Amino acid sequence: MLDDLHDQMVRAAWYYHMEGMTQGDIAGRLNLTRRRVNEMLAEARQTGVVSISFNSPLQACAELELALCEAFGLVAAVVVPTPANPEDMHRVLGRAAADFFYRFIQNHRPKSIGVGWGTTMREIIRAARQVKLDDVRVYSMMGGLTQGTEINTFETVRGLAEVLGAKSEYFAAPIYMDTPQSREVVAAQAVFQRTFEAIANVDIALANVGDVSEKSLQVRYGLPEGVSAGDLTKAGAVGDLIGRYLDADGQEIDHVINRLVLAPTFEAFRRIPTRIVVSGGDHKHAIMRAVARAGHVNIVVTDVDCARAMLAK
């Protein structure tokens, strides 16, 4: 009974402080009175469940984190409650990832960090705490697009570098070339050879994954001409990591798109000691399971529903 009351208190505090729900909304969600919700929020502050940051994970989240680590051989996992409104997913994951990332870099003091791009990455940067790591370099891990902040590699790298007080190293190239031949010509140039080598030698990779639906920024804005989401699905793709499309087992699909991408090979990517992926939502279940199953990443930050789907047999 006491555990149930504690869990309700933690849930009420999470919804109020992390998802911005009103006390009335929380009362309806948990079948409580507004007065009881108010009392729980006060108790959460008094007992230290909530201080400047959110200190107490829900029991279910902690159990899922352990299960993910055991199932996929992960170094660590962070699982947050699935937000009631799917539109809050990026923000909730961004906050959780930013908090984990801050603690991780404080403990491990990396010299170099490679980053992807996307809406979740933008939210991580927004939620990140200011530090000063002037001896650290932040690298783009792949080419990108220029239509908006979420898909602009320059904005992402600059934003994270500013938060960390670090130096920026840009990857000035599109994510996909027009043909495999043009990709090989570009990749063979000395400047890109040095870039790929530097990326493969970063201490931490921080990325997200994309699916093959219209919810994916890459599907909407970044696929090369003549390639559609339907083509990728027919070839067995469930999503991408660093622009490389994978099947349900985490293997690269046999499709021309994987011969056009300007990003490290997975062989090189997996040399990075710490590989963090931050993603969640119903449309990410298959690709999150795939990258974890194949061992492409060793730390995941996701939501409860996605974690359960990753563990489902």
C-alpha positions in Angstrom: 0.0 0.0 0.0 2.8 2.4 0.9 4.6 1.6 -2.4 1.4 2.4 -4.3 1.1 5.7 -2.5 4.7 6.5 -3.2 4.3 5.6 -6.9 1.3 7.9 -7.1 3.3 10.7 -5.5 6.1 10.2 -7.9 3.8 10.1 -10.9 2.0 13.2 -9.7 5.3 15.0 -9.4 6.5 13.8 -12.8 3.3 15.0 -14.5 3.4 18.3 -12.8 7.1 19.2 -13.1 8.2 17.3 -16.2 5.1 17.3 -18.4 3.6 20.6 -17.3 0.2 19.1 -16.4 -2.1 21.1 -14.1 -3.2 19.8 -10.8 -6.7 19.3 -12.1 -5.4 17.3 -15.1 -3.3 15.1 -12.7 -6.3 14.6 -10.4 -8.3 13.3 -13.3 -5.5 11.1 -14.6 -4.8 9.5 -11.3 -8.4 9.5 -10.0 -7.6 11.7 -7.1 -8.9 14.9 -5.7 -7.1 18.2 -6.5 -6.4 18.6 -2.8 -4.7 15.2 -2.6 -2.6 16.0 -5.6 -1.6 19.3 -4.0 -0.6 17.4 -0.8 1.4 14.8 -2.9 3.3 17.6 -4.7 4.2 19.2 -1.3 5.3 15.8 0.1 7.5 15.2 -3.0 9.4 18.4 -2.3 9.6 17.7 1.4 10.9 14.2 1.0 13.4 15.1 -1.7 11.7 13.2 -4.5 11.7 16.5 -6.3 14.4 19.0 -5.8 16.1 21.0 -8.5 16.0 17.9 -10.7 13.8 14.8 -10.7 15.6 12.4 -8.4 13.3 9.4 -8.0 12.5 7.2 -11.0 9.3 5.2 -11.0 9.7 1.6 -10.0 8.5 0.5 -13.4 11.1 2.7 -15.1 13.9 1.3 -13.0 12.9 -2.3 -13.6 12.8 -1.6 -17.4 16.2 0.0 -17.3 17.7 -3.1 -15.7 15.8 -5.4 -18.1 17.1 -3.5 -21.2 20.7 -3.7 -19.9 20.4 -7.4 -19.3 18.6 -8.2 -22.6 20.9 -6.2 -24.9 24.1 -6.0 -23.0 23.8 -2.2 -22.5 26.1 -0.1 -20.4 23.2 1.9 -19.2 19.5 2.7 -19.9 17.2 5.6 -19.0 13.5 5.0 -19.2 10.9 7.8 -18.6 7.1 7.5 -18.4 5.5 7.7 -21.8 3.9 11.2 -22.0 0.1 11.4 -22.2 0.5 13.7 -25.2 2.7 12.2 -27.9 3.7 15.7 -28.9 5.6 16.0 -25.6 7.8 13.0 -26.4 10.8 14.9 -27.8 10.7 17.4 -24.9 10.4 14.7 -22.2 13.2 12.5 -23.7 15.3 15.6 -24.3 15.2 16.6 -20.6 16.0 13.0 -19.4 18.9 12.7 -21.9 20.3 16.1 -21.0 20.3 15.2 -17.3 22.0 11.8 -18.0 24.5 13.3 -20.4 25.5 16.0 -17.9 26.2 13.4 -15.2 28.0 11.2 -17.7 30.4 13.8 -18.9 31.1 15.0 -15.4 32.1 11.5 -14.4 34.0 10.5 -17.7 35.4 13.8 -18.9 35.4 13.1 -22.7 37.7 14.9 -25.1 35.4 14.5 -28.1 31.7 14.0 -28.8 30.0 13.1 -32.1 26.3 14.2 -32.6 23.5 13.5 -35.0 20.6 15.8 -35.6 16.9 15.9 -35.3 14.1 17.2 -33.0 15.1 15.2 -30.0 18.7 16.5 -30.4 17.4 20.0 -30.4 15.5 19.4 -27.2 18.6 17.8 -25.5 20.5 21.0 -26.3 17.6 23.2 -25.0 17.5 21.3 -21.7 21.3 20.9 -21.2 23.1 22.6 -18.4 25.9 25.0 -19.1 29.4 23.7 -18.4 32.8 24.7 -19.5 34.8 22.0 -21.4 37.0 24.2 -23.5 39.3 21.2 -24.3 36.5 19.2 -25.8 35.5 19.1 -29.5 32.0 18.4 -30.8 31.8 16.8 -34.3 28.9 16.3 -36.7 28.7 12.5 -37.3 27.1 12.8 -40.7 26.1 15.1 -43.5 22.8 17.0 -43.2 20.2 19.3 -44.6 19.6 23.0 -44.3 15.8 23.5 -44.2 15.4 23.9 -40.5 17.0 23.9 -37.1 16.3 20.2 -36.4 18.0 19.0 -39.5 20.8 21.5 -39.8 24.0 19.9 -38.6 25.7 23.2 -38.1 22.9 24.4 -35.7 23.1 21.2 -33.7 26.9 21.1 -33.4 27.1 24.8 -32.6 24.3 24.6 -30.1 25.8 21.7 -28.1 29.3 23.2 -28.3 28.0 26.5 -26.9 26.3 24.7 -24.0 29.4 22.7 -23.2 31.8 25.6 -23.8 33.5 23.3 -26.3 34.9 23.7 -29.9 32.8 22.9 -33.0 33.9 20.6 -35.9 31.5 20.8 -38.8 30.8 18.2 -41.5 30.1 20.4 -44.5 28.3 17.9 -46.8 24.8 16.6 -47.6 23.7 13.4 -46.0 23.3 11.7 -49.3 25.1 12.0 -52.6 23.4 11.6 -56.0 25.1 8.4 -57.0 27.4 5.8 -55.4 30.2 6.9 -57.7 29.9 10.6 -56.6 29.8 9.4 -53.0 33.1 7.5 -53.4 34.8 10.4 -55.1 33.8 12.8 -52.3 34.6 10.2 -49.5 38.1 9.6 -51.0 39.1 13.2 -50.6 41.7 13.7 -47.9 39.5 16.2 -46.0 36.7 13.7 -45.7 39.0 10.8 -44.9 40.3 12.9 -41.9 36.8 13.8 -40.9 35.6 10.1 -40.9 38.7 9.1 -38.9 38.1 11.9 -36.4 34.4 10.8 -36.0 35.4 7.2 -35.5 37.7 8.2 -32.7 35.3 10.4 -30.6 34.7 9.3 -27.0 30.9 9.6 -27.1 28.4 9.4 -29.9 25.0 11.0 -29.2 22.3 10.2 -31.8 18.7 9.3 -32.4 17.1 7.0 -34.8 14.5 7.5 -37.6 11.7 5.3 -38.7 10.3 5.0 -42.3 7.0 6.9 -41.7 6.1 10.5 -42.5 6.9 11.3 -38.9 10.6 11.0 -39.8 12.3 14.3 -40.7 14.6 12.4 -43.0 11.7 10.8 -44.9 10.0 14.1 -45.3 13.0 16.2 -46.3 16.1 14.2 -46.7 15.7 11.1 -48.9 17.6 11.3 -52.2 15.7 11.8 -55.4 14.0 8.7 -56.6 14.0 7.0 -53.2 10.7 6.7 -51.2 9.7 5.4 -47.8 7.8 2.6 -49.7 11.0 1.5 -51.4 12.8 1.3 -48.1 10.1 -0.7 -46.5 10.0 -3.1 -49.4 13.7 -3.6 -48.9 13.1 -4.6 -45.3 14.0 -1.3 -43.6 12.5 -0.4 -40.2 14.5 2.8 -39.8 17.9 4.4 -39.8 20.8 5.2 -37.5 23.3 7.9 -38.8 21.5 7.8 -42.1 22.0 4.1 -42.7 18.8 2.1 -43.1 18.5 -1.2 -41.2 16.2 -4.2 -41.1 14.6 -5.6 -37.9 17.8 -7.4 -36.9 19.8 -4.2 -37.2 21.6 -5.2 -40.4 22.0 -2.7 -43.3 19.4 -3.3 -46.0 20.6 -4.0 -49.6 19.5 -0.7 -51.0 21.3 2.0 -52.9 20.6 4.5 -50.2 23.3 2.9 -48.0 25.8 3.5 -50.7 25.0 7.2 -51.0 25.2 8.2 -47.3 28.1 10.4 -46.1 28.5 8.9 -42.6 30.9 6.5 -40.9 30.4 2.8 -41.6 28.9 0.8 -38.7 32.3 -0.9 -38.3 33.8 2.5 -37.6 30.9 3.7 -35.6 31.0 0.7 -33.2 34.6 1.6 -32.4 33.3 4.6 -30.4 33.3 3.5 -26.8 30.1 5.2 -25.7 27.2 5.2 -28.2 24.0 6.8 -26.9 20.7 6.7 -28.8 17.8 8.8 -27.6 14.4 8.1 -29.2 10.9 7.0 -28.3 7.3 6.9 -29.5 5.2 4.2 -31.1 6.8 4.7 -34.5 10.3 4.1 -33.1 9.7 0.7 -31.5 11.1 -1.5 -34.3 14.2 0.6 -35.1 15.1 1.0 -31.4 14.8 -2.8 -30.9 17.0 -3.3 -34.1 19.9 -1.0 -33.1 19.9 -2.5 -29.5 19.7 -6.1 -30.8 22.6 -5.6 -33.2 24.8 -3.9 -30.6 25.1 -0.7 -32.6 24.5 1.3 -29.4 25.3 0.6 -25.7 23.2 3.3 -23.9 19.6 4.0 -24.6 17.2 6.8 -23.5 13.6 6.0 -24.2 10.1 5.9 -22.9 8.2 3.1 -21.0 6.1 1.9 -24.0 9.1 1.7 -26.3 11.2 -0.1 -23.7 8.4 -2.7 -23.2 8.2 -3.1 -27.0 11.9 -3.6 -27.3 11.8 -6.3 -24.7 8.7 -8.1 -26.1 9.4 -11.5 -27.7 
